[in-house]
Amino acid sequence: MAKRGEAGEEGAPARPARATAAHAASAAPRVLPALHPDHVRAIANGTHPQPHATLGQHPVDGGFVIRAVRPLAATVTAVRADGTRVSLDHLSDGLWQGFVPGAGQAYSL
């Protein structure tokens, strides 16, 4: 079976992947609060005294940042309660983050 965006088994033309508004917004250049490399490393190594002060969903100007540690992941996507998908960008050491405009809501990775 072909993956979304690839040609089908019988040479059918590729279908473009669907993007939602939240997905597209997270791909747009957005300046999120910078994290010091030592801070990132401490979170990734499990030695940070308050990791949830950085991880999870937190308010920023114009929306929310979602951060997660997934050291073995090639990609990370947050799926919000309303079904929108938000691609997270890899910072370093397995720490990922993405921006979501508007109100926060429950999500899963």
PyMOL commands that set and color helices and strands:
alter all, ss='L'
color gray80, all
select helices_A, chain A and resi 21-27+37-45+51-53
alter helices_A, ss='H'
color red, helices_A
select strands_A, chain A and resi 56-60+63-69+76-80+85-92+95-101+107-108
alter strands_A, ss='S'
color yellow, strands_A
deselect
rebuild
show_as cartoon
